Amino acid sequence: MRKIVLTTILTALCAVQIGCIVPIYSSSADVRTRQLIYVSEGYRHIPQIWERVWGLELPDLATPYRTHGGVI
């Protein structure tokens, strides 16, 4: 019985947090647009963060031409 009650409470809390029961965004089109713009501003920087984490923006150290390697 305790498992059923705890599962029901957990499911209800998750549903409220996700936005299934209580909508995340406003029903007014103007307010909803402003909210979506504010949310998407954070997502715009994800590719730059991804490149910085994986070091993709670093210059390529391999030269496109052969070098001698010795002292000339």
Secondary structure, 3 states (H helix, E strand, C coil): CHHHHHHHHHHHHHHHHHCCCCCCCCCCHHHHHHHHHHHHHHHCCHHHHHHHHHCCCCCCCCCCCCCCCCCC
